[in-house]
């Protein structure tokens, strides 16, 4: 059996191992009808690593990758790793201001733009004065100017210390947080995903989750590379493309956020499309709460169990996961993955809560980040001296150890002295016919808080809000019921599909 240290070796070493043990012609990446084999991917990584080296990138440098899912992005992540540089992966759909804030914070040596496959990346490249480069295997892209002021970070032989990638949890303020994820962090999760999902080279994964988000990076991209299976790359989520791919492209694995599945159902219902997934054997939802109504509907319509899990950027991301051979009928995120410890503490953080009670979730294991870049105080605020990371989420555990996430501690609404957990209210809203998806936030009013709900519906012109409120009255205690329900054409979402509640919080303040 391969040792843990060998399994957690640097990313390019794992790719070379796959090439050595799998057919060179095996498909690794599908992109717009073109196929890149594992052998071609290896050659592309070697070529791009040499280009970056020639362009002044050194071990310990930060290389920003402003891109969307593509073979160029996959190769760039591996090429940076081969140089012992850090891949700072940024979704090209961020604003110019957000990208510049991150560039300055990480002091990137170079910025690579996937300009040929992303119009947003091309616009960013033009603003940055980047120069075009050509690759026989990867096509054209742009490289930004050399940053002579960039100082390389120390290089560690230990994969538990050497940073492979940095993911920013926010770029919208002057204080972004760069999450440093080591080779050990990422490969631990990739290996776990491969093992738990029984991934083999025969699988084909619909890779639409952005690789600029750690869910897409480790659980989809790296796990697939680790297993030697193929990935169908999609730069952006389009429910029509998802429906067609599941029906026609021999997809066996589909991972997404709940909103992706909700939008696919919405399109199918409005356009009377039959949902088919003849080769699908595994579906998984993560990144945000999964409610029972959506889970039941997706499973019924696609004929496949919808698994659930939980994690954060700081945990690479997986903390818990339902087991493939033990699908659940409820919305538990499953027990902790092997090798990860969890504990639920009381509000004073002085002791564990009683069995079955809600507590603040702390985790420890090989998945926990190295820390926030250039932010020792922020790191110390969430990781204690014993290596326990405070997720900031509230959870309870069943007798069998399965976790249920009840909400974010910061999003907890306290109404008239009672705790209101937004996911519970959202589940009730989503159970009402015609509601596509919902999001609930709190609003301060005269020393109290009230519940404000935002919903997206199938037919806004005929939707009956009064009937919805009557339905909620039968489902929720009075203190949990929304004081206001607003219909939006769509809920604001990140590129990953996750609803941006901070934007809704601002909207809720404007009565």
Buried (B, 14 or more C-beta within 10 A) or exposed (E): EEEEEEBBBBBBBBBBBBBEEBEEEBBBBBBEEEBBBBBBBBBBBBBBBEBBBEBBBBBBBBBBBBBBBBBBBBBBBBBBBBBBBBBBBBBBBBEEEBBBBBBEBBBBBBBBBBBBBBEBBBBBBEEBEBEEBEBEBBBBBBBBEEBEEBEBBEBBEEBBEBBBBBBBBEBBEEEBBBBBBBBBBBBBBBBBBBBBBEBEBEBBBBBBBBBBBBBBBBBBBBBBBBBBBBBBBBBBBBBEBBBEBBBEEBBBBBBBBBBBBBBBBBBBBEEEBEBBBEBBBBBBBBBBBBBBBBBBBBBEBBEBBBBBBBBBBBBBBBBBBBBBEEBBEEBBBBBBBEEBEBBBBBEEEEEEBEEEEBBBBBBBBBBBBBBBBEBEEBBEEBBEEEEBBBBBBBBBBEEEEBBBBBBBBEBBBEBEEEBBBBBBBBBBBBBBEBBBBBBBBBBEEEEEBBBBBBBBBBEEEEBEEEEBEEBBEEBBEEBBBBEEBEBBEEBBBBBBBBBBBEBBBEBBEEE
